[in-house]
Amino acid sequence: MSTDQPSQPNRPNHFPPQHQDRQPGLESDMTPPPEAESPIYKPAGKLSGKVALITGGDSGIGRAVAIAFAKEGADVAIVYLNEFTDARETQRQVEAEGRRCAIFDGDVGDPVFCAKAVQETLNAFGKLDILVNNAAEQHPQDKLEKITPQQLERTFKTNVFAMFYLTQSALPHMKSGAAIINTTSVTAYRGSPNLLDYSSTKGAVVSFTRSLALNLAAQGIRVNGVAPGPVWTPLIPSTFDSQQVAKFGSDTPLGRAGQPDEIAPAYVYLAGEDSSYVSGQVLHVNGGEIVNG
């Protein structure tokens, strides 16, 4: 029997110029497609029998997390906005791992939908052990004055309010040992001159994570975050122009953008018992940038 092990894939340093005219963007239209599944990942049943609800689970980091959770034995529900083809592909990949996957489309900025998504997850699987608040949007502006009240409200609704709404609906059904994982960003720590409102929301996510961890500690529910650096997801070509996309991530210490399958193991760690003494913390998976925060 061969003892050869799969090798780490070659990660691209640059991407072909491309742009999508709609947010949150489609993974199926990206060249090259994001890498959602690592050939060297070795599952060990770390989430066997668990049920996870993941927002933004149709593509990018959310898809990679859904696949990794399924490999570890979890059934998965994913929430997405309107990317039907991408969501069905995530569902296919989760089910290919022998796990169940429910998909729900709607706006996480709507508290009524958030309550419905939690209830439908319970209807499908009977419980909820892991909540991943991952959905986000961003709209670059080079001047503060260009951020309209509508943009500001929309960005905060998706990136911050949604975490409150969904977690409020989920908590009554989560027991001791459950885990909540919030996606923040490197921009929360170093800022971003052209993503003023987005960076502000991600700073709020860090504070929400720390405060909620303290609030829920006595209930045995852990709350943590992941702060990715630049990662190749549909948000990138749907946010930036083609020339910005072509050099996306090249300014990191590692010289390239990350791929979703490089971020997902951080979520697996925070969701499972390996991190049983970790709460109120943020893992920085950012290509080597030191943020000191």
N, C-alpha and C positions, 0 to 999 in steps of 0.2 A: 504494500500500500504506500502511495506517495506521501511524503511528509512535507511537500511543498506547501507553503502558506501564501494566501493572496497578498499581493504587494500593495502598498499605499498608491492610490491613483495619482497620476500627474495632474496637478491643478493648474488651470490657465492663469497666466499673469495679466493677460489683456483680453478684452472682449471685442467682437466686431461692433462697429457703430450701429446703434439701433435705437428706436424710440417707439413707445406705444402711447396713443392719444387718450387713453382712458385709464382711470384708477379704479380698483387696485392693481390692474394689469393681469395678464394671462401668462402662466408658465408655459403653456403649449405654444406660445408665439415667440419664445426666447431662443436665441442662438448664441452659444450652446445652451441646452436646457440645464437648469440647476441640478446639482448632484444631491439627490434626496436619500440615497441608500449607499452606505460604504461597504465595499467588498471585504474589508478587514474587520468589520464589527462582529463581535462574538457575544451573542445573547446568553444569558444565564438564568432566565426565569425570574428576574428581579421584580417584575410587576405581575406575577401570575395571579389570576383571579381578580385583578383590579379593573375598575371602570374609570376612564378619563374623558373629560370634555375639553376640547381644544378650540379656541377661537382663531380664525384665520388659518384653519387646518387644511384648506384646499391646496395650498402651494407653499413654496419657500420653506421657511423654518417650521411652520406649522405642519406641513406635509412630512418633513423629515422626522419631526417629533412623533407624529402619529404612527409612522412606519416603525420607528425604534421602539415605541411603547408596545406595538403589536408583536414585535419580535420578542419582547420581554414578557409576553403573556397577557397583555391588557386588551380588553375590548374598548373601542374608541368611538366617541361621538365628535363630529367636527361641525363647526359653524362657519359659514362663508356668506359673502354678500350676494354676488350674482355670477360667480365664475363656475357655471354648472359643469362644464367639461373637465376643468381641473379638479373639482370636488369629486366627481365620479372616478377619476383616475386615482385619487388618493384612496377612495373607498376600495377600488380594485386591488391596490397594492396592500392595504391592510388585510383584506380578505384572503389575499394570496399567502399571508403568514398564518392562516388558519384562525383568525380572530374576526369578530363581528365589528361592523362599522356602520353607524347611522350618520346621515348628513342632513343638516338643517340650514336653509338659506334665510337670511334676514339681516337687519341692521342692528348691530350690537349697541348702537347709541340709543336704542329704543328700549326702555325698561320693560315694556310689555313683552317684546320679543325675547328679551333675556330670560324672563320668568318662564316663557313658553319653551325655550330651548332646554332649560334645566328640567322642566316637567317631562318633555319628550324623551330626554336622556333617561330619566327614571322609568318612564313607560317602557322604553326599549330594553333596559338592562337591569332595572330594579334597585340600583344604588349609584352612588357617585363617590369615588375615592380621591380623584385627582382633578384639579381644575387648572388649566393653563390659559391665562389671560394673555393672548398673543397678538390679536388683531390691532392694526395701526394704519394710519395714513399720514402723509406729509406733502407739503406744497411749498416749494422754495420761493422765497422772496428776498431780493437783495437789500430792501429797506423796510424798516419796521412800519413805516407809513403805508406800505402797500398791502399789509395784512388787513383784510376787511373784517368787520365783525362777523360776517357769515363764515369766513374761513376759520377764524379763531374759534368760534363756537363749534364748528364741525370737527376740527382737529381735536379739541378737548373732549367732545362727546365720544368720539371713537376711541381715543387713546387713554382717557382717564375715566370719564363717567361710566363707560361700559364696564370697566373693572369693578366699580362700585355696584352697578346694577346686577351684574352676573354673580358676583360673590355674595351679595345680599340674598339672591334667590337660591344659591347653592348651599350656603352655610347650614340652614336647618336640616339638611340631608347628609351632612358630612360628619363623620364620627372621629373619635380619637385615633390618631395614626394617619389621618388624611393629609394631603399636601396641596398647597396652592403655589403656583409658580407664575410670576409676572415677567413679561418681556419688557425690559427697559432698553437702554442704548448707551453706547460710549459717549454720545452727545450730551447725556445728562451730566457727565463729569467734566468734559473739556469744552462744552458748548459747540455751537455751529453758527457762523455768521449769516448763513442763508436759510437756516431752519430754526428761526427764533421760536416760533410757536411749538413746533415739534419737539425741540430740545426742552422747552419748558414743560411739556407734558411728560417727557421721560424723566425729568427731575421729580415731578409729582409722583410718578410711579415708584421711584426709589423711596420716597417718604411714605407713600401708602404701604409699600412692602414692609418697611421697618416698623411702622406703627401697628399694622394689622398683626404682624408677628407677635408683638408684645400683647396685643389685645386677646389673641387666641391661644397664647401659650398654656394657660391653665386648662384649656379644653383638649390639649394634646394635638392640635392642628398646627403644622409647620407652614410658614410662609417665607418664600425666598424669591429671588429674581435672577435673571440672566441678562447681561448687558453686552449684546453682540457689537462688534465693530462692523465694518462694511461687509455685507454678505450678499451674494448673487441671488436675488429673489425678484419676482415680478414688480415689486415696488420700485426697483432701480430704473429699468427702461421706461416705466410709466411716470417717473418723477423727473428725470434729468434728460437733457438733450443728447443727441447721438455721440457728440465728441466727449462729453463728460462720462458717458457710459464706457467709451473706449478705454479710458484710463482709470476707471473706477477701482478703488482699493489699492492702487499702485503706490500710494504714499504711506502705507503701513510699514512697520519694521520688517515684516516678512515679505513685503513687496508685492502683495496680491490681495484680492478679496477672498473672504472665506466662502465655503460652500455650506449649504444647509446641513449636510450630513456631518459636518465638523462641529456644528453647534448642538445638535440633538443629544449627544451623550451627556451634556451638562444637565439637560432636563431629566434624563433617565436617573442620573445621580440624585437630583433633588427630589424626585418623585418617590424613590425607593428607600429601603431601610438602611442603605449604606450611609445616608445623610441624616440618620435619626437624631443626631446632636447638633444639627445645623438649622437655624431659623433666623430670620431677619437679615440674611446675607445676600450679596449679589456676586455671581460668578462672572468674571470678565473674559469673554472669549472674543478677542479683538485683534488678533494678528500681531500681538507683542507690544501694543501701546501701553505705557505705564500711566495710570490715571490717578493713583494715590488717593482713592476715595472710597 
